[in-house]
């Protein structure tokens, strides 16, 4: 929920104003990660810049009968479209 899965991402400062008042209501994370939706994570890149990137739950979480199920394949996204 907090890890560096990709190593790089979009600088957090680019998104910070748009995230004003947002909260992670699924995992209840703290810090900058707590301002993001569950399939995204904030972390420091190798150069020290705080960035945002997808995490495991981008592809491995879906809803079933109204409940969020971590580990279930994401059936709502198609990452193969050109």
Residue, then its C-alpha position, 0 to 999 in steps of 0.5 A: x500500500x506504500x511501496x515503490x513498485x515502478x520506480x518512477x511516476x508523475x511528480x506529486x506536485x503536479x497533482x497536489x492542487x487537484x487532490x485538495x480534500x481527497x482521502x484514501x477511504x479504502x486503505x486509510x493510508x496516511x501521508x501523501x498516499x492517503x490523498x490518493x485513490x487505492x490503485x495509486x501510491x506516492x513515494x520518493x523516486x531515486x532522485x528524491x522527487x515525490x511521485x505518484x504511480x499505479x500500484x498492484x491494486x491497479x490491476x488486482x482489485x475489482x468489485x464483486x456484489x458491491x464489495x471491493x475485493x483485493x487480489x481479484x482481477x480488474x474487470x473494469x479496465x482494458x489495458x490492451x486497447x491501442 
